[in-house]
Amino acid sequence: MDGFIALYIFMLAAFTGYEVISKVPVILHTPLMSGSNFVHGIVLVGAMVVLGQAEDGMEQLVGFIAVVLAAGNAVGGYVVTERMLDMFKSSKGEK
């Protein structure tokens, strides 16, 4: 029964997230992405805590994969944000 509740909460969160993000004006996407990078940093810290608490091999494997994916997500988010901010920089003075 707990699995169904978790699935229901996940589906509700996914639907709510999609609806909220689809209503955001284009001009706010860069600040929103920067804020989501902060959340990805927290996810990375959580994944490291889980990996540190792992006791058997399977838990360590799942924790390691979580750390790798969270780190890649955070770094990728910062790279994309930097590229988006570069689009807004003025080209004056560049030759």
Secondary structure, 3 states (H helix, E strand, C coil): CHHHHHHHHHHHHHHHHHHHHHCCCHHHHHHHHHHHHHHHHHHHHHHHHHHHHCCCHHHHHHHHHHHHHHHHHHHHHHHHHHHHHHHCCCCCCCC
